[in-house]
Amino acid sequence: MARKKRYLTATMPDGYVKTIGPTADAFTHYWRIVAELENGKTEVFWGHARSLAEAKRKRAPADEAARQRGWKSFVFEIAELDETPA
């Protein structure tokens, strides 16, 4: 039996809303890295995870990316996904 498709929506602290779907995947959290570059520009990296623990594991690689890429600073955020039917 096929799993039911639905939309997943994350609302970040700054009000940004990300919608994923329609999907049947069991994602529960959305993560985002907003990096400030040396030249003042901003880069955004994001993804979704099947648990809060999985999303939290993205934090350590962000530290390494900041060193390798020379980011001035970055913010790592996680938001729970809310589900709506597709």
C-alpha positions as CSV (number, residue, x, y, z in Angstrom):
1,M,0.0,0.0,0.0
2,A,1.4,3.4,-1.0
3,R,1.9,6.0,1.7
4,K,-0.3,9.0,1.7
5,K,1.3,12.2,0.2
6,R,1.3,15.3,2.2
7,Y,2.9,18.8,2.5
8,L,5.4,19.6,5.2
9,T,5.8,23.2,6.4
10,A,8.5,24.7,8.6
11,T,8.3,28.3,10.0
12,M,11.6,29.7,11.0
13,P,12.1,32.2,13.8
14,D,12.6,35.0,11.3
15,G,9.2,34.3,9.7
16,Y,10.6,32.4,6.7
17,V,8.3,29.6,5.7
18,K,9.6,26.5,3.8
19,T,7.1,24.0,2.3
20,I,8.2,20.6,1.2
21,G,6.0,18.3,-0.9
22,P,3.9,16.6,-1.8
23,T,5.9,13.8,-0.3
24,A,5.4,10.5,1.4
25,D,8.8,10.6,3.2
26,A,8.8,10.6,7.0
27,F,10.5,13.9,7.5
28,T,9.9,15.6,10.9
29,H,12.4,18.5,11.0
30,Y,13.9,21.2,8.7
31,W,17.3,22.6,9.2
32,R,18.9,25.8,7.8
33,I,22.3,27.4,7.9
34,V,22.6,31.1,7.1
35,A,26.2,31.9,6.5
36,E,27.7,35.4,6.3
37,L,30.6,35.5,3.9
38,E,33.7,37.7,4.2
39,N,32.4,39.9,1.3
40,G,29.2,40.6,3.2
41,K,27.0,38.4,1.1
42,T,24.9,35.6,2.5
43,E,24.6,31.9,1.6
44,V,21.8,29.6,2.7
45,F,22.0,25.8,3.0
46,W,19.1,23.7,4.1
47,G,17.7,20.2,4.3
48,H,15.2,18.0,6.1
49,A,15.6,15.1,8.5
50,R,13.6,12.2,9.8
51,S,14.2,13.1,13.5
52,L,15.4,15.9,15.7
53,A,18.5,14.0,16.5
54,E,19.3,13.6,12.8
55,A,18.8,17.3,12.2
56,K,21.1,18.2,15.2
57,R,23.9,16.1,13.7
58,K,24.1,18.7,10.9
59,R,25.6,21.2,13.3
60,A,29.1,19.8,13.5
61,P,29.7,19.7,9.8
62,A,28.6,23.4,9.7
63,D,31.4,24.3,12.0
64,E,33.9,22.6,9.6
65,A,32.3,24.3,6.6
66,A,32.7,27.7,8.3
67,R,36.4,27.0,8.8
68,Q,37.0,25.7,5.3
69,R,35.0,28.4,3.5
70,G,36.0,31.3,5.6
71,W,32.5,32.3,6.8
72,K,32.5,35.4,9.1
73,S,29.6,33.9,11.0
74,F,26.7,31.6,10.6
75,V,23.4,30.7,12.2
76,F,22.2,27.1,12.4
77,E,18.4,26.6,13.0
78,I,16.0,23.7,13.3
79,A,12.2,23.8,13.0
80,E,9.7,21.1,13.4
81,L,7.7,20.3,10.2
82,D,3.9,20.6,10.3
83,E,1.9,18.3,8.1
84,T,-1.1,19.0,5.8
85,P,-2.7,16.6,3.4
86,A,-1.7,16.9,-0.3
